[in-house]
């Protein structure tokens, strides 16, 4: 079939929240008698990556069962489930930085989770109509056939609900949170209605299903929906300790720390020995002190998820400036406070940097907030928990990735380049981040140093601080065994600083650093 490639703006938004995460343009309607895929339906498709060439021939074939993490991605599966047998469509799926890298997980959420289910097709760089760039995916899809399961008889509903629940739990154990959530919800749909909560047998399976869905949503950092499912479970079983704990965690994720503290105290009334509840109450008390900051952060989050129009970017610049002013009013001189705030604030800042990657004013304001919240090494006290350290280290890798993206947009100016150099220095001065560089976990360090090298050649420093930050960064890198590619770009940076400086002391430091770099 031959057709012109459709413009992006002609696509229909089929995402559940209508936030542009899943876009579809029908090229050919399906058969009038064709079925639409349902949960546990067997699907056969032909697909290819990209919108060009605009044909539906010579495609790859894939078969999978809906709902069990067998599709190339959950977003693509949702798009396919909106199609009818025989339909041919162009599809674009989008993921935010936080969704791709689970960096939006707060320090009290297990950082070992992964929401990246895109095992078949790698992310494709694409250019959107407003000029921004992202890790989106574009597909051509032909839904060849659908074989849906027969309807479940009412007398067998509870049996099949338990079966689906068991399969969902297996996916949960494999850390496939999104697929597990979908399977748990499919099991819940089989439960007979019990509006007055009178059926003990129904309640016995319905409550755990609601809580399992809430747990998946917490893993996916969807705190508002997690609270909804937890509240529904507590309506059916008010004394559920697990339900109370999940409610408290959802409130913490929503930065409602005073309410979260009350929820954890309710847990302690049922289980006075819960160490998690005791520690969480203390954490909530510390974080509730920053409630005006969290309220402003929520305003910024609301802007970041909107379409990146000039008005939105202007509002992001203004709101981030207000957020910085608020942060300046608080004392965050302990490592613990710094790491907690960075863990909560940085995902929104990183998404904002990607959304505003062509707006220099917004970028400068967001970088200033990021600089303010980056943990420093002034206080060497250990963080409160290894979990916080793990999460923060992972987000440090995200800082490198997003800064590379920002640098590639061509909005370099003196202040931005200076802040990037300082952010690199502050990131590398943390021992856990430096060790991650040594283990090559912070893969973004090398391209970020390369970009900084390019900027040093193109954008003169506004003061000597940039060169000092560069020198200190390379000094930190010298303290660990470096991969050859990072060593090479570090040497180039030092040579560049040496050629630019006229200060004898700086020259001496540079020569000393160059001498220490492996040949």
N, C-alpha and C positions, 0 to 999 in steps of 0.2 A: 504494500500500500504506500503510495507517495502522498506526502502532505508537507506543507510549509511548517517550519519549526514555530510553535506558538510563542508569543511574547509572554514574559513572566507575569505581567499584570493581568493576562487573560486567564490565569489559573484560578481554580476554585479552592478556597481554604477548607479542607475537610478535617482539620485537627479538632479534637473535642473542645479545646479552649478557644478556638478561632484565633490563634496567635501566630499563624503563618508557619507552623512547624511541619505541616504536611499539605502540599499543594498538588492539585491534579487538574489535567486538561484532557478531556476525552477526545480522542482522534477518530474513534469508530465505536458506535453503540454496540452493546451486546445483543444476544438473541432475545426476542420477546419472551421465550419460554425458558431462558437461561436462569440458573440459580446464582444466588449471592453466597459466598463462603460464610459458614458459621463455625463456631467452636468445634474442634475435632473433625472438621471437614477435610477431606483429602483434595489438594489443589495441585494442578499442573499449570505452569506458566512458561512463557518464553520472555526473556528479558535481555537488556543490554544497558551498560552504563553510558550516560550522556544523552542529550537530546538530538545530537547529530551523529550520523546522517538521519534525517527525519523519516526513516523507513522502518517497517516491522518485518524485515526479512533477515535471515542469517543471524538469528538470535540464539543465545544459550538457553537450555531447557533446565528447569528445576521443578521438583515435586516436594511437597511438604504437607504436614498436618497442622492445621491452624491451632494456635494456642500452646504449642510445646517447644517454642524457641528454635524452630527449624527453618524459619524464613531468614533471609539475609539480615533483616533488622526488624524490630517491632514496628517502627514507623512504616516500613514498606509493607509489612503484613496488614497494618490498619488500612493502608491505601488499597491493597488488593481486596480486602474485605468490603470495600465500598463499590467494587466492580461486579459486573454481571458476566456470566460465561460468554465468551466471544468478544468481549470488550477489549479495545486497544487504547491505552492512555499514556500520556507523558506524566511523570511523577517527580516531584522534588521533595526531599525530606531534609529537614534542618535540625541541627542540635546545637544548643548553646555550649559554651566552653564548660560550664559546670556539669551539664548532663553528660558530656563526653568523657570527662575525667574524674567524675565523682568528687570534685573539689568543693562542692557546696556542702559536703558533709561537715556538720559542726563537730567540735572536738569530743563530744559525748557519744557520737555515732561511730560504729566500727569502721575504721578507714580502710580495711582490707577489701571492701566491696568494690565491684566494678559493674558499671551499667553499659559498658561498651559491648554490644552483642553483634556488631557488624563483622562477622567472621568471613564473609564471602567476598565483599567488595570494599576496597579501601576508599577513604574520603577523597573527594575531588575538589580542588580549588575552583571556585566559580565566582563570577562577577554578577552582582545583582544590579537592577536598574538604577539604584541611587549611588552606585559606585563602590559600595562596601564589598568586602570580600569575606568569605566564610568557608568553613568546612562542610559544605552541603553535598548532597548526593542527587544526581539527576538520572532518571531511568526512562527507558521505553519498555512498557509492559504489555503483554498479550496474555489475557486469561483464557487458557485453552479449555480446561474442564474443571468441574467441581463435583465432588461426591460427598454430600453432607450426610451425617449419621441420621438414623431415623429418630423421631421424637421419643423422648423417654416417657414411659407409662407412669402415671401418678403413683401407683403402688410400688414402683421400683425406684422412685426419685431419691430416697434417702440412701439406698445402696449405691447408686451411681454418683451421688454427691460425695460419699466416702471414697469412692474410687478416684474421682477427680482430685479430691483433697490429697490423697496419697501421692498422686503424680505431681501435684503442685509442690508438695513438701520435698520431693526428690529434686525438683528444679531449684527450690530455695536452698537446699544443701549445696548445690553446685553454684550458688551465688548468682543465679539467673533471676534477679529480683523482679524485673518487668514481666517476664513470662510466667513466673510463679504467681504474681498478683493476678494476671489474667485468668490463670487456671483456677485459683481460689474463687474469683468472682464468678466463673462459670459454674463451679460447684454450688455457690450460694444461690444462683438463679434456679437451681433444681429444688431448693427447700420450699415446701408448701407455705403459703402465707399464714402467719399467726399473729394478726394485728393486736390481740389482747395478751400475748405472751403467756398462753395457757398450756401449750403443748410442751411437756418436759423433754420428749424425745427430739422434737424439732430444735428446742433451745440448746440442747446438749451439743449439737453440731453447728448451729448457727453462730453461737458466741465465739467458738474457736476460729471459725472462718472469718468473721469480722476482724478478730484480733490478728489473724495471719495476714489479711489484706493490709491492715494498718501497719504491721511490721515491715512488709514489703515497701509500702509508701514511705516509711521512715528511711529505709535504706536508699530510696530514690530521692530523698530530700523533699518529698511532697507533703509538707507538714500539715497544711490545712485539710487535705483530704484524709490524712491519717487520723487527725482529730475527729473528723466526722464519723469514720468507721469505729473508732474507739468509743466515742460517745454512744453510738448505737448499741455496741456490745454492753456497755455499762447500764444502759436502759434496761437491757434484758437480764443482766446479772450485776447488780450494783456493788457486790462485795468482791468482784474479781480483782485480785491484786495485780495480775498481769495487765488487765485493762487500765488500772490506775497508773501503773508504771508507764505504759505506752502513751497515755494521755499527758503525763508530765513531760515525757520526751518530745511529744509533738508541740507542746506549748513552749518548750525551750527552743525548738527549731524555729518557731514563729517569733522568737525574741520576746515572749511574754513571760518574763522571768518571775515576776511577783505571783502571777497565777500558777506558774510551774512550781514555785516553792510551796504553795498551798496544796497542790496535787501530790508533791512528794511527802508532805506532812501527813496527808491522808493515807499514803502507803505505810508510813511509820506507825500510824494508829493500828493498822492491821498486822504489821510485821515490824516490831520495834527493833529487831536485830539487823535489819537490812543496811549493810554498809554502803551500798550504792545510793540508797535514799538519803542517808546521812550526809555523804559527800556531795550529793546533788543539791541538797538544801543549802549547804555552805556556798556552793558554786553560784546558785541562783541569787543568794544574798549579795555576793560580790558583783554579779552582772546586772542586777536590778538597779544598782547605782548608776549605770550608764543608760537607763531607759530612754532619755531624750535622744541619745545617739541611735538607738535601735529604731525608734520611731522615724527618725530622719532617713535611716538606712532603708526602711520599708518604702518610703516615698521614692527613693532612688531605684529600688528594685522594680517598683511599678513602672517607672519610666524606661528602664533598660529593656523590659520585655515588649515594649511597644515598637511599632514600625519606626525605623531610623530616619524620620523626617527632620528637616532643619529646625523646626520648632521643638521637637523632642530632644535633639542634641543640645539646643540652647538651654532647655530646662534641666538636662543632665549636668551641664556645666554649672548652672546656678545652684542646683541642689547639692552637688559635690562640694562647692565652695562653702555652703552652709554647714555641711557635714564636717568639713575640716575645722570651721570655726567652733563647732560644738566640741570636737575632739580636743581642741586646744584648751578647753576649760577643765579637762580632767587630768588627774595625775596617773600616768601609766608608766612609772619608772621601774616596776618590777618585771622580770622576764615572764612571770606567769600571766600578769595582766596583758602584757604585749602580745603574747602568743594567743591568748583567748580572743582578744579583739581582732587580731589579724586573721584568725581562723574563721571568724564570723563575717568580717567586713570584706576580705579580699575577693571571694568569689563574685560578689556584685560589682566590685571595682573592675575585675578582669573582664567580665561580660560587658561592662560599660565601655571599657577601652576598645573592645572589638566593635561594638555598635557605633562608636564615635571615631573610628579609626581615620577619618578624613577631616576631622574638626580639631584644629590645633588648640583652641581655647578649652574645649571639653577635655582633651587629652591632658593638657597641662594641669587642669584642676584635679582630674582623677589621679594623675601621677603624684601630685602633692599629697593627696589623702593616702595613697599607697605608701609613699615615703614615710609619712607620719606613723602609719600603723605597722610598718615592718619591724619585727623584733630586732633589738640591738644587743651587742655583747657587753654593754656597760655593766650589767648585772649578771654574774655567772651562775646564779642559782639555777638549779635544775627545774624544768617545768613540772607541773603538778603530777602529770601522768605521762607514761610513754605514748599513750594514744594521742595526746595533744601534740607531742613532738612529731609523731608519724604523720599526722594530718598536716601540720605546718610544713614539714619537709616536702610532702607531696605538693602542697600549694606553692612552695618555692619553685618547684619545677614548672608549675603552671605560670608563675610570674615570668619566667624566662620565655616560655612559649608565646605568651600573649605579647610581650614586649617585642619579640621578633616580628610578630604580625603587625604591630603598630609601626615599627621601623620600616617595614616593607611598603607602607602606604605613601611614602614620600612626603610626610608632613614634618620632616626634621627641621628644627630650628635650634638656636643656641640653648635656651632654657630646657627644652625637651631632651636634647642630647646630654646636657649636664645632669639632669635628673636620672636618666637611664644609667649613666655611669655610677651615680651614687646608689641607685637601687641594686646594681650588680655588686658593688662593694658591700652593702648591708646584707645582701643575700649570702655572699660567700664568707662573711665573717662569722656566720653561725657554724659551729663544728659539725652539727648533724648534716647541714647542707653541703659542706665541703666534703664530708665523707661520701655523700651521695654523688658528688662530682667524681670522686675517685672510683666509685663503683659504676660510673657512667649512667647513674639513674637520672641525673639532671642533663639530659641530652641537649636541652635548649641552650646550655652555656656556650658551646662553640659557635653556633650561628649568631648568638647575641653578641659575642665578642667580635665576630667578623663584621657585623653590622655597625658596631661601635667604632671599629677601625675605619670603615667607610665614612662614617659621620665625622670622625676626627679630620679626615682629609677634606671634607666638603663644608663642614660647619665649624667655624672657629669657636673655641671655648669662650664663654662670657667672663670667666675668671680662672684662676689657677686651680680651683677646686676639682675640676674635671680630671686634669692630669694626676692630681694627688689620689683621687678615687681609683683611677686606672692602675696606678702604681701599687696601691694597697691591694687591689683585687688580684693582681698578678702575684704579689707577695703571699697572699692566702693560698693561691693555687700552687705555689712552690712548696707549700708545707705538706702536700700529698703527692703520691705517685700519679703523674698525669698521663692521660693518653697522648699520643704523638700529635694528633690534630689540634688539641687545645694548647699544647706547648708551642706549636708553630705560630698560631695566631697571637699568642701572648707575646712572643718575640717580636712580631710585626708591630704590635701596639707599642711596645717599649721603644723600638727604633723610631716610630712616628713621634712619640713624645720627645725623644732625644733630639730629633731634627727640629722640633718646634720650640724647645725651651732655650732661654738665654740665661737662666738662673744657674749659677755654678753648683749650688747645693742639690738642686733637682737633677742636674746632669750627673753628679756623682752617684746619687741614688739609682738613677736609671742604669748607669754602667754596671753598678753592683748587681742589679737584678738580672740584667742580660747575661752577666758572667755566670750566674747561678742556673740559668735555664739550660736544660740538656741540649746538646747540639743536634 
